[in-house]
Every structure is written in C-alpha cells, then in structure tokens.
C-alpha cells in the first residue's frame, strides 16, 4: 500500500485536498484526529494532550488503512504535531520524535500558504503561515523524505497532487 501524507501550516487546504484525492482514487482518507480531540476539551491543551493526539492519530490511521485500496491519504502526520508542540511548548514528547523517525509515507505533499486564511476556532497563527511553511520544509529536508510543494488555488492543488501521486503509482506498479 502506498501512503501519502498531506502536511503544512494551518488553513492551507489539507482536509479539502485529502477528501478530493480519496474520492478521485476511490480510497479512504485519515482525518486530523486533533480536531475531534481539541474540540472535546473544556480547557487549554497541554503537552500531554499533544502526545495523546499523536497516539490517537496513529491508531486512526492504522484502523483506516485496513479499509483503504492501494492508496491511503492522510490529512496530517506527526510532523504537524512535532512543529505544533515545539512552537507551543518548546519541546516535543519523545513518543512523537521516535514515531516520526519511523513514519513510512511514500510521499509528503507540503501545502503552500498561498490560499486565503479561513478563520476557525482551532486555528491560532494567521500571521505566521510563511514562518511555519519554511519550518515544515526544513524538517522534511532534514528527514530526507520524498516531498513535493503544492501551491495554487484548490483545483490547481488537486491537479498538482494527482500528477505526483499518479507518477508514484506508475513507479510502484512497474
């Protein structure tokens, strides 16, 4: 099974693209577990919550992987949680660091910040999008994982993502 991780700053169309790609490739996509988790908190989140979110995200991905066809699309990955944790708390739980080093995505789609910001109660940093984008790019480069940058309006992002995923599928099927 090929696994695609969609990553990047807040409000860059990760969920929209995940749903579009899953529909196009007739497979399932893994939503962002943090949305449900944070939505159910009646307090500010903590460092321990970020680790719990990571564990929940991995469990959800494992569960949905059983329903996927030959391709699994993930709306987020542990890199999102690492950057979120480091920015919010100055550190990352060891569990996230360890699991990040063994993530096995075949391709990361790094979402650009050229879409308009869409307000959401769980989004925190509209003014830091480029800062975070640059951070994501550095982290992906440091991890040495295959990634492509996805920019443009929604339809262009969808087309660009499909081009890269189609190439990966052709390569995999050879």
WOZI-V689843 format. One record per residue. N is the residue number from 1. SS is DSSP state (A for helix, B for strand, O for the rest). PSI is psi as a letter, one per 20 degrees, with the letter a starting at -180 (none if undefined). OMEGA is omega as a letter, one per 30 degrees, with the letter a starting at -180 (none if undefined). Layout:
BEGIN
n->N ss->SS psi->PSI omega->OMEGA
n->N ss->SS psi->PSI omega->OMEGA
END
This chain:
BEGIN
n->1 ss->O psi->p omega->l
n->2 ss->B psi->p omega->a
n->3 ss->B psi->p omega->l
n->4 ss->B psi->p omega->l
n->5 ss->B psi->p omega->l
n->6 ss->B psi->p omega->a
n->7 ss->B psi->r omega->l
n->8 ss->B psi->a omega->a
n->9 ss->O psi->r omega->l
n->10 ss->O psi->q omega->l
n->11 ss->O psi->l omega->l
n->12 ss->O psi->j omega->l
n->13 ss->O psi->k omega->a
n->14 ss->A psi->g omega->a
n->15 ss->A psi->g omega->l
n->16 ss->A psi->g omega->a
n->17 ss->A psi->h omega->l
n->18 ss->A psi->g omega->a
n->19 ss->A psi->g omega->l
n->20 ss->A psi->g omega->a
n->21 ss->A psi->g omega->l
n->22 ss->A psi->g omega->l
n->23 ss->A psi->g omega->a
n->24 ss->A psi->g omega->a
n->25 ss->O psi->j omega->l
n->26 ss->O psi->l omega->l
n->27 ss->O psi->a omega->l
n->28 ss->O psi->r omega->l
n->29 ss->B psi->q omega->a
n->30 ss->B psi->o omega->l
n->31 ss->O psi->r omega->l
n->32 ss->O psi->o omega->a
n->33 ss->A psi->h omega->a
n->34 ss->A psi->h omega->a
n->35 ss->A psi->g omega->l
n->36 ss->A psi->g omega->a
n->37 ss->A psi->g omega->a
n->38 ss->A psi->h omega->l
n->39 ss->A psi->h omega->a
n->40 ss->O psi->i omega->l
n->41 ss->O psi->q omega->l
n->42 ss->O psi->k omega->a
n->43 ss->O psi->r omega->l
n->44 ss->O psi->q omega->l
n->45 ss->O psi->q omega->a
n->46 ss->O psi->r omega->l
n->47 ss->A psi->h omega->l
n->48 ss->A psi->h omega->l
n->49 ss->A psi->h omega->a
n->50 ss->A psi->h omega->l
n->51 ss->A psi->g omega->l
n->52 ss->A psi->h omega->l
n->53 ss->A psi->g omega->l
n->54 ss->A psi->g omega->l
n->55 ss->A psi->g omega->l
n->56 ss->A psi->h omega->l
n->57 ss->A psi->g omega->l
n->58 ss->A psi->h omega->l
n->59 ss->A psi->g omega->l
n->60 ss->A psi->g omega->l
n->61 ss->A psi->g omega->l
n->62 ss->A psi->g omega->a
n->63 ss->A psi->g omega->a
n->64 ss->A psi->h omega->l
n->65 ss->A psi->h omega->l
n->66 ss->O psi->h omega->a
n->67 ss->O psi->i omega->a
n->68 ss->O psi->q omega->l
n->69 ss->O psi->c omega->l
n->70 ss->O psi->j omega->a
n->71 ss->B psi->p omega->l
n->72 ss->B psi->p omega->l
n->73 ss->B psi->p omega->l
n->74 ss->B psi->p omega->a
n->75 ss->O psi->i omega->a
n->76 ss->O psi->r omega->l
n->77 ss->O psi->r omega->a
n->78 ss->A psi->i omega->l
n->79 ss->A psi->h omega->l
n->80 ss->A psi->g omega->a
n->81 ss->A psi->h omega->l
n->82 ss->A psi->g omega->a
n->83 ss->A psi->g omega->l
n->84 ss->A psi->g omega->a
n->85 ss->A psi->g omega->a
n->86 ss->A psi->h omega->l
n->87 ss->A psi->g omega->a
n->88 ss->A psi->h omega->a
n->89 ss->A psi->i omega->a
n->90 ss->O psi->j omega->a
n->91 ss->O psi->r omega->l
n->92 ss->O psi->p omega->l
n->93 ss->O psi->q omega->a
n->94 ss->A psi->h omega->a
n->95 ss->A psi->g omega->a
n->96 ss->A psi->g omega->l
n->97 ss->A psi->g omega->l
n->98 ss->A psi->g omega->a
n->99 ss->A psi->h omega->l
n->100 ss->A psi->h omega->a
n->101 ss->O psi->i omega->a
n->102 ss->O psi->j omega->l
n->103 ss->O psi->q omega->a
n->104 ss->O psi->l omega->l
n->105 ss->O psi->q omega->l
n->106 ss->O psi->h omega->a
n->107 ss->B psi->p omega->l
n->108 ss->B psi->p omega->l
n->109 ss->B psi->o omega->a
n->110 ss->B psi->o omega->a
n->111 ss->B psi->p omega->l
n->112 ss->O psi->r omega->a
n->113 ss->O psi->k omega->a
n->114 ss->O psi->j omega->l
n->115 ss->O psi->q omega->l
n->116 ss->O psi->q omega->l
n->117 ss->O psi->p omega->l
n->118 ss->O psi->o omega->a
n->119 ss->O psi->q omega->a
n->120 ss->O psi->p omega->a
n->121 ss->O psi->h omega->a
n->122 ss->O psi->i omega->l
n->123 ss->O psi->q omega->a
n->124 ss->O psi->h omega->a
n->125 ss->O psi->m omega->a
n->126 ss->A psi->h omega->a
n->127 ss->A psi->i omega->a
n->128 ss->A psi->j omega->a
n->129 ss->A psi->g omega->l
n->130 ss->A psi->h omega->l
n->131 ss->A psi->g omega->l
n->132 ss->A psi->h omega->l
n->133 ss->A psi->g omega->l
n->134 ss->A psi->h omega->l
n->135 ss->A psi->g omega->l
n->136 ss->A psi->g omega->a
n->137 ss->A psi->g omega->l
n->138 ss->A psi->g omega->a
n->139 ss->A psi->g omega->l
n->140 ss->A psi->g omega->l
n->141 ss->A psi->g omega->a
n->142 ss->A psi->h omega->l
n->143 ss->A psi->h omega->a
n->144 ss->O psi->k omega->a
n->145 ss->O psi->q omega->l
n->146 ss->O psi->p omega->l
n->147 ss->B psi->q omega->l
n->148 ss->B psi->q omega->l
n->149 ss->B psi->p omega->a
n->150 ss->B psi->o omega->a
n->151 ss->O psi->r omega->l
n->152 ss->O psi->a omega->l
n->153 ss->O psi->r omega->a
n->154 ss->A psi->g omega->a
n->155 ss->A psi->h omega->l
n->156 ss->A psi->h omega->l
n->157 ss->A psi->g omega->l
n->158 ss->A psi->g omega->l
n->159 ss->A psi->g omega->a
n->160 ss->A psi->g omega->l
n->161 ss->A psi->g omega->l
n->162 ss->A psi->g omega->l
n->163 ss->A psi->g omega->a
n->164 ss->A psi->h omega->l
n->165 ss->A psi->g omega->l
n->166 ss->A psi->g omega->l
n->167 ss->A psi->g omega->l
n->168 ss->A psi->g omega->l
n->169 ss->A psi->g omega->l
n->170 ss->A psi->g omega->l
n->171 ss->A psi->g omega->a
n->172 ss->A psi->h omega->a
n->173 ss->A psi->i omega->l
n->174 ss->O psi->none omega->none
END
